Every structure is written in C-alpha cells, then in structure tokens.
C-alpha cells in the first residue's frame, strides 16, 4: 500500500480498550491516511471516561449513542449504518473496525464483498468467525504498549504490506506452531500453490495467497514478519535471492 490509501476508522468504545489507541493509529498511519476517525458509545457513561481523555489528542470524532434499553446499546447498529454510508459516499479503500463484538461479522463480509480491505482490532476473546472474516485481524492483547513503527517493507513476504514492529512478548515456539494444524495447513498449501518445479516459492506470493485465504498476521503468533514465522518452523527451509526471500517445504525437497 501507499501513503495515498484512504482509511476509515470506526471504534466501538464500549468493547475496546482506550490504552491501545496510539498503537492502532500508528498501525493505520503506516497503511495510509486515516481520514475518517469515529468512536461510538454512550459518552455520559463513566465506563467511557478513559476514552474521553484520548479523543481530542487523536482527532477522533465522538458519536453519541444512548443506551435505549438497560443492558443493551445502539452502538453496533450506528457503526454499521455509518460504515455503509462511507462505503457508498466516500473514496475509502480500507475500513478499520475496533471491537471484539461478533455482531460486526456481517458488516465485515459486506465490506469485503465490495472489494474493500477490512482490518480488525480486538481482544483475544473476539469470536473466530469475526476474526476470520477480516482481511487481517490484530489482537490488541499482543500489541506492546510501545510499538516501534518503521517504514513499510513489502519485500518481507507479507501479502498485505504491514508496518514492521517489535514482536509481542507471547511468542509461540516452533513445536507449538507445528501443533497448530490449521496454521500448518494454511502455510503448506500457500507454499505449494506458489512453488516452482524445485519446490521454491517467493514469500511475497505465499503471503498474498495466505491473505486471500484467511485473516492472518504473523504478529499474532509472536513474530514480526512472515519470514520469521517460517524460520521458526523447522519443516521449511529459506533462502534469499537478492533481497527477496523464498521458502520450500522440506518434505517436498526430500521427495
């Protein structure tokens, strides 16, 4: 992506931690221009006091939604309506939804059906259907409090150009990665799809294949880049041709 990409940010303040807003803004700023920034909630509620303190310094527009029924709020519906309005009236390429609520799954699938990228931010409690529906999902629990953002490096092999940041603390070991059958099938199939006659696949093509198939971010497994994730699994070998990494499944090489 380039810095000309336009990003719309929609925050479900009722279901998101305000302490991570700087990390979220930094992530999106590396993707493009965050031209729309809105946060939804009942701002009269003491629960949102921490959000009130960060709205102005991050140029986020608060959208008031009263709790019409005790125990329920209208935030989800308001966010969905506004996102659809932006979809049809504004030139936005990337939508960002900050929430851990699975009620946004239909909105995500609709936005993606319209050819938009949807970046999700939420906590580990986020339901799997919602996580998988997004183009990419970043778990806020794994983001360090002080994330170091560097320029985008598409040569790292990721299907979607991502900001390069320090890896989160909870890094999975190679053994744990190999025990994740869903992850391993995803990686093996992507490598097989992009492999040449000798089994080598350009990591950039592998990353694109993974991004088209599932919501994926190597940092959710504790690794800053996709190439680092592959390197941690001894079932794959890696070589570089110039500045471009390639990967091969060892069993294919032995065969």
C-alpha positions as CSV (number, residue, x, y, z in Angstrom):
1,X,0.0,0.0,0.0
2,X,1.0,3.6,-0.4
3,X,0.5,6.6,1.7
4,X,-2.3,7.7,-0.6
5,X,-4.5,4.9,0.5
6,X,-7.5,6.3,2.4
7,X,-8.5,4.6,5.7
8,X,-11.7,4.9,7.7
9,X,-11.5,4.1,11.4
10,X,-14.6,3.0,13.4
11,X,-14.3,2.4,17.1
12,X,-16.7,0.5,19.3
13,X,-15.7,2.3,22.5
14,X,-17.9,0.0,24.6
15,X,-15.9,-3.0,23.6
16,X,-12.4,-1.7,23.2
17,X,-9.5,-0.6,25.5
18,X,-8.6,3.1,25.1
19,X,-5.0,2.4,26.2
20,X,-4.3,0.9,22.8
21,X,-5.4,3.8,20.7
22,X,-1.9,5.0,20.0
23,X,-0.9,1.6,18.7
24,X,-4.0,1.4,16.5
25,X,-3.4,4.9,15.0
26,X,0.3,4.1,14.3
27,X,-0.6,0.8,12.6
28,X,-3.1,2.6,10.3
29,X,-0.9,5.6,9.6
30,X,1.6,3.2,8.1
31,X,-1.0,1.9,5.7
32,X,-2.3,5.3,4.5
33,X,-4.2,8.4,5.5
34,X,-6.7,7.9,8.3
35,X,-9.2,10.5,7.0
36,X,-12.2,9.3,9.0
37,X,-11.9,8.7,12.7
38,X,-15.1,8.0,14.7
39,X,-15.7,6.4,18.1
40,X,-19.2,5.3,19.2
41,X,-20.6,4.9,22.7
42,X,-22.7,6.5,25.4
43,X,-20.4,9.3,26.4
44,X,-22.4,10.0,29.5
45,X,-21.4,6.6,30.9
46,X,-18.5,6.6,33.5
47,X,-17.2,3.5,31.7
48,X,-16.0,5.5,28.8
49,X,-14.2,8.2,30.8
50,X,-10.8,6.8,29.7
51,X,-11.8,7.2,26.0
52,X,-12.9,10.8,26.5
53,X,-9.4,11.6,27.6
54,X,-7.8,10.4,24.3
55,X,-10.4,11.6,21.7
56,X,-9.2,15.1,21.1
57,X,-5.5,14.4,21.0
58,X,-6.1,11.8,18.3
59,X,-8.6,13.8,16.4
60,X,-11.3,11.2,16.9
61,X,-15.0,12.3,16.5
62,X,-17.2,11.0,19.3
63,X,-20.6,9.8,18.2
64,X,-23.2,9.7,20.9
65,X,-25.4,6.6,21.3
66,X,-27.7,6.4,24.3
67,X,-28.5,3.1,26.0
68,X,-32.1,2.8,24.8
69,X,-32.7,-0.4,26.8
70,X,-31.0,-1.4,30.0
71,X,-28.1,-3.8,29.3
72,X,-28.2,-3.0,25.5
73,X,-26.8,-0.2,23.4
74,X,-27.2,1.0,19.9
75,X,-23.5,1.3,19.1
76,X,-23.3,-1.7,16.8
77,X,-26.2,-0.5,14.6
78,X,-24.9,3.1,14.4
79,X,-21.4,1.9,13.4
80,X,-22.8,-0.4,10.7
81,X,-25.0,2.3,9.2
82,X,-22.2,4.9,9.2
83,X,-19.8,2.4,7.7
84,X,-22.2,1.6,4.9
85,X,-22.8,5.4,4.3
86,X,-19.0,5.8,3.9
87,X,-18.8,2.8,1.6
88,X,-21.2,4.4,-0.8
89,X,-20.3,8.0,-0.5
90,X,-16.5,8.3,0.3
91,X,-13.4,7.2,-1.6
92,X,-12.1,4.8,1.1
93,X,-10.0,1.7,0.4
94,X,-9.5,0.3,3.9
95,X,-12.0,0.1,6.7
96,X,-10.8,-0.5,10.3
97,X,-13.1,-1.8,12.9
98,X,-12.0,-1.7,16.5
99,X,-14.2,-4.1,18.5
100,X,-14.3,-7.6,20.0
101,X,-18.0,-8.0,19.2
102,X,-19.0,-10.7,16.7
103,X,-22.1,-8.7,15.7
104,X,-19.9,-6.9,13.2
105,X,-19.2,-10.0,11.2
106,X,-22.0,-9.3,8.6
107,X,-20.6,-5.8,8.1
108,X,-17.1,-7.1,7.5
109,X,-18.3,-9.7,4.9
110,X,-20.3,-7.0,3.1
111,X,-17.4,-4.6,3.0
112,X,-15.1,-7.3,1.7
113,X,-17.7,-8.2,-0.9
114,X,-17.4,-4.6,-2.2
115,X,-13.7,-5.1,-2.7
116,X,-12.6,-3.3,0.5
117,X,-9.9,-4.4,2.9
118,X,-11.1,-4.7,6.5
119,X,-8.5,-4.5,9.3
120,X,-9.9,-5.7,12.6
121,X,-8.6,-4.8,16.1
122,X,-9.9,-6.7,19.1
123,X,-9.0,-8.7,22.2
124,X,-8.3,-12.4,22.2
125,X,-11.9,-13.0,23.3
126,X,-13.0,-12.0,19.8
127,X,-15.1,-14.8,18.2
128,X,-13.4,-16.8,15.5
129,X,-16.0,-16.1,12.7
130,X,-15.4,-12.4,13.2
131,X,-11.6,-12.7,13.2
132,X,-11.6,-14.9,10.1
133,X,-14.0,-12.6,8.2
134,X,-11.5,-9.7,8.3
135,X,-8.7,-9.2,5.7
136,X,-6.3,-9.0,8.7
137,X,-7.0,-9.1,12.4
138,X,-4.7,-7.7,15.1
139,X,-5.1,-8.9,18.7
140,X,-4.8,-5.9,20.9
141,X,-3.6,-8.1,23.8
142,X,-0.4,-8.9,21.8
143,X,0.5,-5.3,20.9
144,X,3.2,-4.0,23.2
145,X,2.4,-0.7,25.0
146,X,5.1,1.0,23.0
147,X,5.2,-0.3,19.4
148,X,8.1,0.8,17.2
149,X,6.8,1.6,13.7
150,X,9.2,1.5,10.8
151,X,8.6,2.1,7.0
152,X,6.6,-0.5,5.1
153,X,8.7,-3.3,3.6
154,X,6.7,-5.3,1.1
155,X,9.8,-7.5,0.4
156,X,9.3,-9.2,3.7
157,X,6.8,-11.5,2.1
158,X,3.6,-10.4,3.6
159,X,0.6,-10.4,1.3
160,X,-0.6,-7.1,2.7
161,X,2.2,-4.5,3.3
162,X,2.4,-4.2,7.0
163,X,4.3,-1.9,9.4
164,X,7.3,-3.6,10.8
165,X,7.0,-3.6,14.6
166,X,8.7,-5.3,17.5
167,X,7.3,-8.7,18.2
168,X,4.9,-9.2,21.0
169,X,6.0,-11.0,24.1
170,X,4.0,-14.2,23.8
171,X,6.0,-15.9,21.0
172,X,4.9,-19.4,20.2
173,X,7.7,-22.0,19.9
174,X,8.3,-24.0,16.8
175,X,6.8,-27.0,18.5
176,X,3.6,-25.1,19.3
177,X,3.4,-23.7,15.7
178,X,3.7,-27.2,14.3
179,X,1.0,-28.4,16.6
180,X,-1.4,-25.9,15.1
181,X,-2.9,-27.9,12.3
182,X,-4.9,-25.0,10.9
183,X,-1.8,-22.8,10.6
184,X,0.3,-25.6,9.2
185,X,-2.2,-26.4,6.5
186,X,-2.5,-22.8,5.6
187,X,1.3,-22.4,5.3
188,X,1.8,-25.6,3.4
189,X,-1.0,-25.0,0.9
190,X,0.2,-21.5,0.2
191,X,3.8,-22.7,-0.4
192,X,2.5,-25.5,-2.7
193,X,0.4,-23.0,-4.6
194,X,3.4,-20.7,-5.3
195,X,6.1,-23.3,-5.7
196,X,8.2,-23.8,-8.8
197,X,9.4,-27.1,-10.2
198,X,12.0,-27.4,-7.4
199,X,9.5,-26.5,-4.7
200,X,10.7,-23.0,-4.0
201,X,8.1,-20.2,-3.6
202,X,8.5,-16.5,-3.4
203,X,7.5,-15.4,0.1
204,X,5.6,-12.4,-1.3
205,X,3.4,-14.7,-3.4
206,X,2.9,-17.0,-0.4
207,X,1.9,-14.1,1.8
208,X,-0.6,-12.9,-0.8
209,X,-2.1,-16.4,-1.0
210,X,-2.5,-16.6,2.8
211,X,-4.0,-13.1,2.9
212,X,-6.6,-14.1,0.2
213,X,-7.5,-17.2,2.1
214,X,-7.7,-16.2,5.7
215,X,-7.3,-13.4,8.3
216,X,-3.7,-13.6,9.2
217,X,-1.0,-11.6,10.9
218,X,2.4,-13.2,11.9
219,X,2.5,-11.0,15.0
220,X,-0.5,-12.9,16.4
221,X,1.9,-15.8,16.8
222,X,4.7,-13.6,18.2
223,X,6.7,-12.9,15.1
224,X,7.3,-9.5,13.5
225,X,7.3,-10.8,9.9
226,X,6.1,-13.8,7.9
227,X,9.6,-14.8,7.1
228,X,10.4,-15.0,10.8
229,X,7.4,-17.3,11.4
230,X,8.6,-19.7,8.7
231,X,12.1,-19.6,10.1
232,X,10.8,-20.8,13.5
233,X,9.3,-23.9,11.9
234,X,12.0,-26.5,11.0
235,X,9.7,-28.0,8.4
236,X,10.6,-25.3,6.0
237,X,13.9,-24.0,4.5
238,X,14.5,-20.4,3.5
239,X,16.9,-18.8,1.0
240,X,17.3,-15.3,-0.4
241,X,17.6,-14.3,-4.0
242,X,18.8,-10.8,-3.7
243,X,16.6,-9.2,-1.2
244,X,13.7,-11.5,-1.9
245,X,13.2,-14.5,0.5
246,X,12.0,-17.8,-0.9
247,X,10.6,-20.7,1.1
248,X,10.4,-24.5,0.5
249,X,8.7,-27.3,2.3
250,X,11.5,-29.7,3.4
251,X,9.5,-32.8,2.7
252,X,9.0,-31.7,-0.9
253,X,12.7,-31.1,-1.2
254,X,13.5,-34.6,0.1
255,X,10.9,-36.1,-2.3
